[in-house]
Amino acid sequence: MSLPALPPLPEAHEQFLDSLLKHLRDDERFVGLAAGGSLLSGTVDEYSDLDLISVVADEHYAAVMDQRLQLSAAWGTLLSGFTGEHVGEPRLLICLYDNPLLHIDLKFVVAADLAERIEDPVVLWQRGTVLTDAIEPGDADHPMPDPQWIEDRFWVWIHYAAGKLGRGELFEVVDFLSFVRERVLGPLALVSAGHLPRGVRRLETNVPDFAAELRGTVAAYDATSCGEAIVQCVRLYRELRDRLAPAELVRRHDAERASVAYLHQVMAAK
């Protein structure tokens, strides 16, 4: 296999791609294969999954979508596969293969779908120039954090977490802390360092100093630990907000004061 401008891949990943490309080339219903994620960024390691985009000829798309689970089973030793409605992407098939053991995300699209995308995929194979023709006219548009959206909600979330802490619902607090790391702190920290806002993915590598501080938001199942973790969330959010806030940001000062005061009141009662 000759992959375009990619660094060396782990043997298991290269083996799977070799096999998949052979299947697709031999099936006239498919017109190309592209990749995103770590394959695009050149960061594939032995623990990586593969984010692949199988491009189907328009006239065969409906039939392929009906048969995609059976097709994916024919492309390797499929242990399990399911569709991606839970992540808002019904075109996605999430697969676990064996021999080699790999997590593979397969998205099935037609070429025109490539015009709207969050990243510019690397084309691994195509018939003619059908994929590059669909990609080149437009630009990728990765969703970015909306500072006002976050500010409008953050202090309400802090009040909610404080209430759960006061009631002793510590599993709820632990879940809340994970949510804030994934939806607020991780994305803002990555953006502040010039990276795309992909939750907390590769945070330890891309923003190691921030990752060290973020450890303070990982609580034990203990009321004191949970309270301190919420306080750390507040501190880190304030720092990131001040660093990234646009001039027009409307700060919810009253909500901030009230929710933080309530948090400390609850913590003092524990």
CYANA upper distance limits for C-alpha pairs under 8 A (distance plus 0.5 A):
  1 MET  CA     18 ASP  CA      6.46
  3 LEU  CA    124 LEU  CA      6.46
  4 PRO  CA    122 VAL  CA      8.32
  4 PRO  CA    123 VAL  CA      8.01
  4 PRO  CA    124 LEU  CA      7.03
  6 LEU  CA     39 LEU  CA      8.21
  6 LEU  CA     42 GLY  CA      7.14
  7 PRO  CA     42 GLY  CA      6.75
  9 LEU  CA     13 HIS  CA      6.82
  9 LEU  CA     14 GLU  CA      6.34
  9 LEU  CA     44 VAL  CA      7.20
  9 LEU  CA     45 ASP  CA      7.82
 10 PRO  CA     14 GLU  CA      6.81
 10 PRO  CA     44 VAL  CA      8.08
 10 PRO  CA     45 ASP  CA      6.85
 10 PRO  CA     46 GLU  CA      6.41
 11 GLU  CA     15 GLN  CA      6.47
 12 ALA  CA     16 PHE  CA      6.76
 12 ALA  CA     46 GLU  CA      8.41
 12 ALA  CA    100 PRO  CA      6.08
 12 ALA  CA    101 LEU  CA      8.29
 12 ALA  CA    102 LEU  CA      8.28
 13 HIS  CA     17 LEU  CA      6.74
 13 HIS  CA     50 LEU  CA      8.36
 13 HIS  CA    100 PRO  CA      8.46
 13 HIS  CA    102 LEU  CA      8.18
 14 GLU  CA     18 ASP  CA      6.54
 15 GLN  CA     19 SER  CA      6.88
 15 GLN  CA    100 PRO  CA      8.35
 16 PHE  CA     20 LEU  CA      6.63
 16 PHE  CA     76 GLY  CA      8.46
 16 PHE  CA    100 PRO  CA      7.76
 17 LEU  CA     21 LEU  CA      6.43
 18 ASP  CA     22 LYS  CA      6.90
 19 SER  CA     23 HIS  CA      6.99
 19 SER  CA     75 TRP  CA      7.76
 19 SER  CA     76 GLY  CA      8.41
 20 LEU  CA     24 LEU  CA      6.74
 20 LEU  CA     75 TRP  CA      6.53
 20 LEU  CA     76 GLY  CA      8.50
 21 LEU  CA     25 ARG  CA      6.49
 21 LEU  CA     33 LEU  CA      8.16
 21 LEU  CA    125 TRP  CA      8.11
 22 LYS  CA     26 ASP  CA      6.75
 23 HIS  CA     27 ASP  CA      6.91
 23 HIS  CA     75 TRP  CA      7.24
 24 LEU  CA     28 GLU  CA      8.20
 24 LEU  CA     30 PHE  CA      6.45
 24 LEU  CA     31 VAL  CA      8.44
 24 LEU  CA     32 GLY  CA      8.12
 25 ARG  CA     30 PHE  CA      7.74
 25 ARG  CA     31 VAL  CA      8.42
 29 ARG  CA     56 VAL  CA      6.40
 29 ARG  CA     57 ALA  CA      6.10
 29 ARG  CA     60 HIS  CA      6.36
 29 ARG  CA     61 TYR  CA      8.48
 29 ARG  CA     64 VAL  CA      8.45
 30 PHE  CA     54 SER  CA      7.75
 30 PHE  CA     55 VAL  CA      6.39
 30 PHE  CA     56 VAL  CA      4.92
 30 PHE  CA     57 ALA  CA      6.28
 31 VAL  CA     55 VAL  CA      6.20
 31 VAL  CA     56 VAL  CA      6.14
 31 VAL  CA     57 ALA  CA      6.47
 31 VAL  CA    126 GLN  CA      6.08
 31 VAL  CA    127 ARG  CA      5.76
 31 VAL  CA    130 VAL  CA      7.78
 32 GLY  CA     54 SER  CA      6.79
 32 GLY  CA     55 VAL  CA      5.56
 32 GLY  CA     56 VAL  CA      7.73
 32 GLY  CA    123 VAL  CA      8.22
 32 GLY  CA    124 LEU  CA      8.03
 32 GLY  CA    125 TRP  CA      5.70
 32 GLY  CA    126 GLN  CA      4.42
 32 GLY  CA    127 ARG  CA      6.70
 32 GLY  CA    130 VAL  CA      8.23
 32 GLY  CA    131 LEU  CA      7.22
 33 LEU  CA     52 LEU  CA      7.52
 33 LEU  CA     53 ILE  CA      6.13
 33 LEU  CA     54 SER  CA      5.33
 33 LEU  CA     55 VAL  CA      6.40
 33 LEU  CA    123 VAL  CA      6.78
 33 LEU  CA    124 LEU  CA      6.02
 33 LEU  CA    125 TRP  CA      5.75
 33 LEU  CA    126 GLN  CA      6.93
 34 ALA  CA     52 LEU  CA      6.36
 34 ALA  CA     53 ILE  CA      5.47
 34 ALA  CA     54 SER  CA      7.19
 34 ALA  CA     55 VAL  CA      8.30
 34 ALA  CA    121 PRO  CA      6.39
 34 ALA  CA    122 VAL  CA      5.96
 34 ALA  CA    123 VAL  CA      4.81
 34 ALA  CA    124 LEU  CA      5.69
 34 ALA  CA    125 TRP  CA      7.45
 35 ALA  CA     39 LEU  CA      6.91
 35 ALA  CA     40 LEU  CA      6.80
 35 ALA  CA     50 LEU  CA      8.13
 35 ALA  CA     51 ASP  CA      6.19
 35 ALA  CA     52 LEU  CA      4.97
 35 ALA  CA     53 ILE  CA      6.28
 35 ALA  CA    121 PRO  CA      5.74
 35 ALA  CA    122 VAL  CA      5.82
 35 ALA  CA    123 VAL  CA      7.07
 35 ALA  CA    124 LEU  CA      7.54
 36 GLY  CA     40 LEU  CA      5.28
 36 GLY  CA     41 SER  CA      8.15
 36 GLY  CA     50 LEU  CA      8.36
 36 GLY  CA     51 ASP  CA      5.92
 36 GLY  CA     52 LEU  CA      6.97
 36 GLY  CA     53 ILE  CA      8.38
 36 GLY  CA    119 GLU  CA      7.69
 36 GLY  CA    120 ASP  CA      7.94
 36 GLY  CA    121 PRO  CA      5.41
 36 GLY  CA    122 VAL  CA      7.07
 37 GLY  CA     41 SER  CA      6.89
 37 GLY  CA     50 LEU  CA      7.72
 37 GLY  CA     51 ASP  CA      6.28
 38 SER  CA     42 GLY  CA      6.25
 38 SER  CA     43 THR  CA      5.43
 38 SER  CA     44 VAL  CA      5.63
 38 SER  CA     48 SER  CA      7.72
 38 SER  CA     49 ASP  CA      8.45
 38 SER  CA     50 LEU  CA      7.76
 38 SER  CA     51 ASP  CA      8.26
 39 LEU  CA     43 THR  CA      6.92
 39 LEU  CA     44 VAL  CA      6.15
 39 LEU  CA     50 LEU  CA      7.35
 39 LEU  CA     51 ASP  CA      8.02
 40 LEU  CA    121 PRO  CA      6.89
 40 LEU  CA    122 VAL  CA      6.38
 44 VAL  CA     48 SER  CA      6.09
 48 SER  CA    103 HIS  CA      8.33
 49 ASP  CA    102 LEU  CA      6.92
 49 ASP  CA    103 HIS  CA      5.37
 49 ASP  CA    104 ILE  CA      6.10
 49 ASP  CA    105 ASP  CA      7.94
 50 LEU  CA    103 HIS  CA      7.22
 50 LEU  CA    104 ILE  CA      5.45
 50 LEU  CA    105 ASP  CA      6.54
 51 ASP  CA    104 ILE  CA      6.85
 51 ASP  CA    105 ASP  CA      5.37
 51 ASP  CA    106 LEU  CA      6.93
 51 ASP  CA    107 LYS  CA      8.40
 52 LEU  CA    104 ILE  CA      7.90
 52 LEU  CA    105 ASP  CA      6.45
 52 LEU  CA    106 LEU  CA      5.50
 52 LEU  CA    107 LYS  CA      6.73
 53 ILE  CA    106 LEU  CA      6.30
 53 ILE  CA    107 LYS  CA      5.24
 53 ILE  CA    108 PHE  CA      6.52
 53 ILE  CA    109 VAL  CA      7.58
 54 SER  CA    106 LEU  CA      7.18
 54 SER  CA    107 LYS  CA      6.43
 54 SER  CA    108 PHE  CA      5.43
 54 SER  CA    109 VAL  CA      6.87
 55 VAL  CA    108 PHE  CA      6.47
 55 VAL  CA    109 VAL  CA      5.56
 55 VAL  CA    110 VAL  CA      5.71
 55 VAL  CA    111 ALA  CA      6.55
 56 VAL  CA     60 HIS  CA      7.15
 56 VAL  CA     61 TYR  CA      6.20
 56 VAL  CA     64 VAL  CA      8.21
 56 VAL  CA    108 PHE  CA      7.41
 56 VAL  CA    109 VAL  CA      6.53
 56 VAL  CA    110 VAL  CA      5.56
 56 VAL  CA    111 ALA  CA      7.68
 57 ALA  CA     61 TYR  CA      6.68
 57 ALA  CA    110 VAL  CA      6.67
 57 ALA  CA    111 ALA  CA      8.04
 58 ASP  CA    110 VAL  CA      6.37
 58 ASP  CA    111 ALA  CA      8.34
 60 HIS  CA     64 VAL  CA      6.63
 61 TYR  CA     65 MET  CA      6.60
 61 TYR  CA    109 VAL  CA      8.12
 61 TYR  CA    110 VAL  CA      7.49
 62 ALA  CA     66 ASP  CA      6.87
 63 ALA  CA     67 GLN  CA      6.83
 64 VAL  CA     68 ARG  CA      6.06
 65 MET  CA     91 ARG  CA      8.32
 65 MET  CA    108 PHE  CA      7.79
 67 GLN  CA     71 LEU  CA      6.57
 68 ARG  CA     72 SER  CA      6.48
 68 ARG  CA     93 LEU  CA      8.43
 69 LEU  CA     73 ALA  CA      6.79
 69 LEU  CA     81 GLY  CA      7.54
 69 LEU  CA     82 PHE  CA      8.39
 69 LEU  CA     93 LEU  CA      8.17
 70 GLN  CA     74 ALA  CA      6.95
 71 LEU  CA     75 TRP  CA      7.00
 72 SER  CA     76 GLY  CA      7.56
 72 SER  CA     78 LEU  CA      7.63
 73 ALA  CA     77 THR  CA      6.96
 73 ALA  CA     78 LEU  CA      5.60
 74 ALA  CA     78 LEU  CA      8.50
 76 GLY  CA     97 TYR  CA      7.15
 76 GLY  CA     98 ASP  CA      8.00
 76 GLY  CA     99 ASN  CA      8.38
 77 THR  CA     97 TYR  CA      5.90
 77 THR  CA     98 ASP  CA      5.70
 77 THR  CA     99 ASN  CA      7.07
 78 LEU  CA     95 CYS  CA      7.54
 78 LEU  CA     96 LEU  CA      6.61
 78 LEU  CA     97 TYR  CA      5.00
 78 LEU  CA     98 ASP  CA      6.88
 79 LEU  CA     95 CYS  CA      8.08
 79 LEU  CA     96 LEU  CA      6.03
 79 LEU  CA     97 TYR  CA      5.91
 79 LEU  CA     98 ASP  CA      7.01
 80 SER  CA     95 CYS  CA      6.32
 80 SER  CA     96 LEU  CA      5.91
 80 SER  CA     97 TYR  CA      7.79
 81 GLY  CA     93 LEU  CA      7.00
 81 GLY  CA     94 ILE  CA      5.92
 81 GLY  CA     95 CYS  CA      4.77
 81 GLY  CA     96 LEU  CA      6.88
 82 PHE  CA     93 LEU  CA      6.08
 82 PHE  CA     94 ILE  CA      5.92
 82 PHE  CA     95 CYS  CA      7.25
 83 THR  CA     89 GLU  CA      8.46
 83 THR  CA     90 PRO  CA      6.47
 83 THR  CA     91 ARG  CA      7.70
 83 THR  CA     92 LEU  CA      6.11
 83 THR  CA     93 LEU  CA      5.04
 83 THR  CA     94 ILE  CA      6.60
 84 GLY  CA     88 GLY  CA      7.00
 84 GLY  CA     89 GLU  CA      5.55
 84 GLY  CA     90 PRO  CA      5.44
 84 GLY  CA     91 ARG  CA      7.41
 84 GLY  CA     92 LEU  CA      5.51
 84 GLY  CA     93 LEU  CA      6.54
 84 GLY  CA     94 ILE  CA      7.22
 85 GLU  CA     89 GLU  CA      5.67
 85 GLU  CA     90 PRO  CA      5.12
 85 GLU  CA     92 LEU  CA      8.38
 91 ARG  CA    107 LYS  CA      6.04
 91 ARG  CA    108 PHE  CA      6.05
 91 ARG  CA    109 VAL  CA      7.61
 92 LEU  CA    105 ASP  CA      7.29
 92 LEU  CA    106 LEU  CA      6.19
 92 LEU  CA    107 LYS  CA      4.75
 92 LEU  CA    108 PHE  CA      7.00
 93 LEU  CA    105 ASP  CA      6.41
 93 LEU  CA    106 LEU  CA      5.58
 93 LEU  CA    107 LYS  CA      6.59
 94 ILE  CA    103 HIS  CA      8.02
 94 ILE  CA    104 ILE  CA      6.71
 94 ILE  CA    105 ASP  CA      5.18
 94 ILE  CA    106 LEU  CA      6.85
 95 CYS  CA    103 HIS  CA      6.29
 95 CYS  CA    104 ILE  CA      5.63
 95 CYS  CA    105 ASP  CA      6.59
 95 CYS  CA    106 LEU  CA      8.03
 96 LEU  CA    101 LEU  CA      7.62
 96 LEU  CA    102 LEU  CA      6.31
 96 LEU  CA    103 HIS  CA      5.16
 96 LEU  CA    104 ILE  CA      6.74
 97 TYR  CA    101 LEU  CA      5.79
 97 TYR  CA    102 LEU  CA      5.73
 97 TYR  CA    103 HIS  CA      6.91
 97 TYR  CA    104 ILE  CA      7.86
 98 ASP  CA    102 LEU  CA      6.99
109 VAL  CA    113 ASP  CA      6.58
109 VAL  CA    114 LEU  CA      8.27
110 VAL  CA    114 LEU  CA      8.02
111 ALA  CA    115 ALA  CA      8.45
111 ALA  CA    130 VAL  CA      7.43
111 ALA  CA    131 LEU  CA      6.57
111 ALA  CA    134 ALA  CA      6.47
112 ALA  CA    134 ALA  CA      6.48
113 ASP  CA    117 ARG  CA      8.44
114 LEU  CA    131 LEU  CA      8.26
114 LEU  CA    134 ALA  CA      6.54
114 LEU  CA    135 ILE  CA      6.34
115 ALA  CA    134 ALA  CA      6.48
115 ALA  CA    135 ILE  CA      6.16
115 ALA  CA    137 PRO  CA      8.08
115 ALA  CA    138 GLY  CA      6.53
115 ALA  CA    139 ASP  CA      8.28
116 GLU  CA    138 GLY  CA      8.30
116 GLU  CA    140 ALA  CA      7.45
116 GLU  CA    141 ASP  CA      8.16
117 ARG  CA    139 ASP  CA      8.38
117 ARG  CA    140 ALA  CA      5.70
117 ARG  CA    141 ASP  CA      6.68
117 ARG  CA    142 HIS  CA      7.96
118 ILE  CA    140 ALA  CA      5.47
118 ILE  CA    141 ASP  CA      5.17
118 ILE  CA    142 HIS  CA      4.64
118 ILE  CA    143 PRO  CA      7.64
119 GLU  CA    140 ALA  CA      5.36
119 GLU  CA    141 ASP  CA      7.21
119 GLU  CA    142 HIS  CA      6.95
120 ASP  CA    135 ILE  CA      7.93
120 ASP  CA    139 ASP  CA      8.09
120 ASP  CA    140 ALA  CA      6.25
123 VAL  CA    131 LEU  CA      7.71
123 VAL  CA    132 THR  CA      8.07
126 GLN  CA    130 VAL  CA      7.04
126 GLN  CA    131 LEU  CA      6.82
129 THR  CA    133 ASP  CA      6.34
130 VAL  CA    134 ALA  CA      6.93
131 LEU  CA    135 ILE  CA      6.73
132 THR  CA    136 GLU  CA      6.31
133 ASP  CA    137 PRO  CA      7.84
135 ILE  CA    139 ASP  CA      8.34
142 HIS  CA    196 LEU  CA      8.26
144 MET  CA    196 LEU  CA      8.31
144 MET  CA    197 PRO  CA      7.07
145 PRO  CA    150 ILE  CA      8.34
145 PRO  CA    184 VAL  CA      8.43
145 PRO  CA    187 PRO  CA      7.48
145 PRO  CA    188 LEU  CA      7.51
145 PRO  CA    197 PRO  CA      7.84
146 ASP  CA    150 ILE  CA      6.84
147 PRO  CA    151 GLU  CA      6.58
147 PRO  CA    241 ARG  CA      8.04
147 PRO  CA    245 ALA  CA      7.10
147 PRO  CA    246 PRO  CA      8.33
147 PRO  CA    249 LEU  CA      7.72
148 GLN  CA    152 ASP  CA      6.49
148 GLN  CA    249 LEU  CA      6.53
148 GLN  CA    250 VAL  CA      7.41
149 TRP  CA    153 ARG  CA      7.10
150 ILE  CA    154 PHE  CA      6.20
150 ILE  CA    184 VAL  CA      7.74
151 GLU  CA    155 TRP  CA      7.77
151 GLU  CA    250 VAL  CA      8.39
151 GLU  CA    251 ARG  CA      7.16
151 GLU  CA    252 ARG  CA      7.33
152 ASP  CA    156 VAL  CA      8.38
152 ASP  CA    251 ARG  CA      8.48
152 ASP  CA    252 ARG  CA      7.27
153 ARG  CA    157 TRP  CA      6.76
154 PHE  CA    158 ILE  CA      6.81
155 TRP  CA    159 HIS  CA      6.77
155 TRP  CA    252 ARG  CA      8.42
155 TRP  CA    255 ALA  CA      6.38
155 TRP  CA    256 GLU  CA      5.94
155 TRP  CA    259 SER  CA      6.50
155 TRP  CA    260 VAL  CA      8.39
156 VAL  CA    160 TYR  CA      6.74
156 VAL  CA    255 ALA  CA      7.81
156 VAL  CA    259 SER  CA      7.64
157 TRP  CA    161 ALA  CA      6.69
158 ILE  CA    162 ALA  CA      6.67
158 ILE  CA    230 ILE  CA      7.96
158 ILE  CA    234 VAL  CA      8.48
158 ILE  CA    259 SER  CA      6.72
158 ILE  CA    260 VAL  CA      7.84
158 ILE  CA    263 LEU  CA      8.03
159 HIS  CA    163 GLY  CA      6.77
159 HIS  CA    259 SER  CA      5.40
159 HIS  CA    260 VAL  CA      7.96
159 HIS  CA    262 TYR  CA      7.47
159 HIS  CA    263 LEU  CA      7.28
160 TYR  CA    164 LYS  CA      6.94
161 ALA  CA    165 LEU  CA      6.65
161 ALA  CA    172 GLU  CA      8.22
161 ALA  CA    173 VAL  CA      6.27
161 ALA  CA    176 PHE  CA      7.27
161 ALA  CA    230 ILE  CA      8.22
162 ALA  CA    166 GLY  CA      6.61
162 ALA  CA    227 GLY  CA      8.24
162 ALA  CA    262 TYR  CA      7.59
162 ALA  CA    263 LEU  CA      5.54
162 ALA  CA    266 VAL  CA      7.12
163 GLY  CA    167 ARG  CA      6.77
163 GLY  CA    263 LEU  CA      8.46
163 GLY  CA    266 VAL  CA      8.21
164 LYS  CA    168 GLY  CA      6.67
164 LYS  CA    169 GLU  CA      5.61
164 LYS  CA    170 LEU  CA      7.41
164 LYS  CA    172 GLU  CA      7.06
164 LYS  CA    173 VAL  CA      6.80
165 LEU  CA    169 GLU  CA      6.36
165 LEU  CA    170 LEU  CA      6.58
165 LEU  CA    173 VAL  CA      6.91
165 LEU  CA    223 ALA  CA      7.23
165 LEU  CA    226 CYS  CA      7.89
165 LEU  CA    227 GLY  CA      7.63
165 LEU  CA    266 VAL  CA      7.89
166 GLY  CA    266 VAL  CA      6.07
166 GLY  CA    267 MET  CA      8.04
166 GLY  CA    270 LYS  CA      8.13
168 GLY  CA    223 ALA  CA      7.76
169 GLU  CA    173 VAL  CA      7.14
170 LEU  CA    174 VAL  CA      6.62
170 LEU  CA    221 TYR  CA      6.94
170 LEU  CA    222 ASP  CA      7.69
170 LEU  CA    223 ALA  CA      7.38
170 LEU  CA    226 CYS  CA      7.75
171 PHE  CA    175 ASP  CA      6.63
171 PHE  CA    221 TYR  CA      7.96
172 GLU  CA    176 PHE  CA      6.61
173 VAL  CA    177 LEU  CA      6.72
173 VAL  CA    226 CYS  CA      7.24
174 VAL  CA    178 SER  CA      7.02
174 VAL  CA    218 VAL  CA      8.28
174 VAL  CA    219 ALA  CA      7.09
174 VAL  CA    221 TYR  CA      8.20
174 VAL  CA    226 CYS  CA      7.58
175 ASP  CA    179 PHE  CA      6.84
176 PHE  CA    180 VAL  CA      6.79
177 LEU  CA    181 ARG  CA      6.77
177 LEU  CA    217 THR  CA      7.06
177 LEU  CA    218 VAL  CA      7.66
177 LEU  CA    229 ALA  CA      8.05
177 LEU  CA    230 ILE  CA      7.58
177 LEU  CA    233 CYS  CA      8.31
178 SER  CA    182 GLU  CA      6.67
178 SER  CA    218 VAL  CA      8.37
179 PHE  CA    183 ARG  CA      6.39
179 PHE  CA    184 VAL  CA      8.40
180 VAL  CA    184 VAL  CA      5.70
180 VAL  CA    185 LEU  CA      6.74
180 VAL  CA    233 CYS  CA      8.14
181 ARG  CA    185 LEU  CA      5.31
181 ARG  CA    186 GLY  CA      5.83
181 ARG  CA    199 GLY  CA      7.89
181 ARG  CA    200 VAL  CA      7.40
181 ARG  CA    217 THR  CA      8.43
182 GLU  CA    186 GLY  CA      6.14
182 GLU  CA    187 PRO  CA      7.57
182 GLU  CA    199 GLY  CA      5.04
182 GLU  CA    200 VAL  CA      6.14
183 ARG  CA    187 PRO  CA      7.02
183 ARG  CA    199 GLY  CA      6.61
184 VAL  CA    188 LEU  CA      6.60
184 VAL  CA    199 GLY  CA      8.41
184 VAL  CA    237 TYR  CA      8.26
185 LEU  CA    189 ALA  CA      6.52
185 LEU  CA    233 CYS  CA      8.25
185 LEU  CA    236 LEU  CA      7.72
185 LEU  CA    237 TYR  CA      6.91
185 LEU  CA    240 LEU  CA      8.27
186 GLY  CA    190 LEU  CA      6.68
186 GLY  CA    197 PRO  CA      7.76
186 GLY  CA    198 ARG  CA      8.09
186 GLY  CA    199 GLY  CA      5.72
186 GLY  CA    200 VAL  CA      5.29
186 GLY  CA    203 LEU  CA      7.70
187 PRO  CA    191 VAL  CA      6.65
187 PRO  CA    196 LEU  CA      8.06
187 PRO  CA    197 PRO  CA      4.62
187 PRO  CA    198 ARG  CA      6.45
187 PRO  CA    199 GLY  CA      5.64
187 PRO  CA    200 VAL  CA      7.35
188 LEU  CA    192 SER  CA      6.59
188 LEU  CA    197 PRO  CA      7.30
188 LEU  CA    240 LEU  CA      7.06
188 LEU  CA    244 LEU  CA      8.46
189 ALA  CA    193 ALA  CA      6.99
189 ALA  CA    207 VAL  CA      7.77
189 ALA  CA    210 PHE  CA      7.66
189 ALA  CA    240 LEU  CA      7.37
190 LEU  CA    194 GLY  CA      6.89
190 LEU  CA    195 HIS  CA      5.48
190 LEU  CA    196 LEU  CA      6.79
190 LEU  CA    197 PRO  CA      6.07
190 LEU  CA    198 ARG  CA      8.22
190 LEU  CA    203 LEU  CA      7.83
190 LEU  CA    206 ASN  CA      7.79
190 LEU  CA    207 VAL  CA      7.32
191 VAL  CA    195 HIS  CA      5.57
191 VAL  CA    196 LEU  CA      6.38
191 VAL  CA    197 PRO  CA      6.25
192 SER  CA    240 LEU  CA      8.30
192 SER  CA    243 ARG  CA      8.19
192 SER  CA    244 LEU  CA      7.44
193 ALA  CA    206 ASN  CA      8.32
193 ALA  CA    207 VAL  CA      7.52
195 HIS  CA    206 ASN  CA      8.25
202 ARG  CA    206 ASN  CA      6.55
203 LEU  CA    207 VAL  CA      5.94
203 LEU  CA    208 PRO  CA      7.16
203 LEU  CA    211 ALA  CA      6.65
204 GLU  CA    208 PRO  CA      5.17
204 GLU  CA    211 ALA  CA      5.93
204 GLU  CA    212 ALA  CA      8.41
207 VAL  CA    211 ALA  CA      6.62
208 PRO  CA    212 ALA  CA      6.76
209 ASP  CA    213 GLU  CA      7.25
210 PHE  CA    214 LEU  CA      6.60
211 ALA  CA    215 ARG  CA      6.96
212 ALA  CA    216 GLY  CA      8.37
214 LEU  CA    218 VAL  CA      7.94
214 LEU  CA    232 GLN  CA      8.40
214 LEU  CA    236 LEU  CA      8.41
216 GLY  CA    228 GLU  CA      8.27
216 GLY  CA    229 ALA  CA      6.22
216 GLY  CA    232 GLN  CA      6.65
217 THR  CA    228 GLU  CA      8.22
217 THR  CA    229 ALA  CA      4.69
217 THR  CA    230 ILE  CA      7.12
217 THR  CA    232 GLN  CA      6.37
217 THR  CA    233 CYS  CA      6.60
218 VAL  CA    229 ALA  CA      6.84
219 ALA  CA    225 SER  CA      5.80
219 ALA  CA    226 CYS  CA      5.63
219 ALA  CA    228 GLU  CA      8.46
219 ALA  CA    229 ALA  CA      6.33
220 ALA  CA    225 SER  CA      6.25
220 ALA  CA    226 CYS  CA      7.19
221 TYR  CA    225 SER  CA      7.75
221 TYR  CA    226 CYS  CA      7.65
222 ASP  CA    226 CYS  CA      6.55
223 ALA  CA    227 GLY  CA      6.60
223 ALA  CA    270 LYS  CA      7.79
224 THR  CA    228 GLU  CA      6.70
224 THR  CA    267 MET  CA      7.80
224 THR  CA    270 LYS  CA      8.04
225 SER  CA    229 ALA  CA      6.64
226 CYS  CA    230 ILE  CA      6.85
227 GLY  CA    231 VAL  CA      6.87
227 GLY  CA    263 LEU  CA      8.29
227 GLY  CA    267 MET  CA      6.70
228 GLU  CA    232 GLN  CA      6.73
229 ALA  CA    233 CYS  CA      6.80
230 ILE  CA    234 VAL  CA      6.90
231 VAL  CA    235 ARG  CA      6.80
232 GLN  CA    236 LEU  CA      6.61
233 CYS  CA    237 TYR  CA      6.49
234 VAL  CA    238 ARG  CA      6.65
235 ARG  CA    239 GLU  CA      6.89
236 LEU  CA    240 LEU  CA      6.70
237 TYR  CA    241 ARG  CA      6.36
238 ARG  CA    242 ASP  CA      6.59
239 GLU  CA    243 ARG  CA      6.75
240 LEU  CA    244 LEU  CA      6.55
241 ARG  CA    245 ALA  CA      5.75
245 ALA  CA    249 LEU  CA      6.71
252 ARG  CA    256 GLU  CA      6.58
253 HIS  CA    257 ARG  CA      6.64
254 ASP  CA    258 ALA  CA      6.64
255 ALA  CA    259 SER  CA      6.45
256 GLU  CA    260 VAL  CA      6.52
257 ARG  CA    261 ALA  CA      6.51
258 ALA  CA    262 TYR  CA      6.63
259 SER  CA    263 LEU  CA      6.66
260 VAL  CA    264 HIS  CA      6.86
261 ALA  CA    265 GLN  CA      6.66
262 TYR  CA    266 VAL  CA      6.69
263 LEU  CA    267 MET  CA      6.71
264 HIS  CA    268 ALA  CA      6.53
265 GLN  CA    269 ALA  CA      6.97
266 VAL  CA    270 LYS  CA      7.20
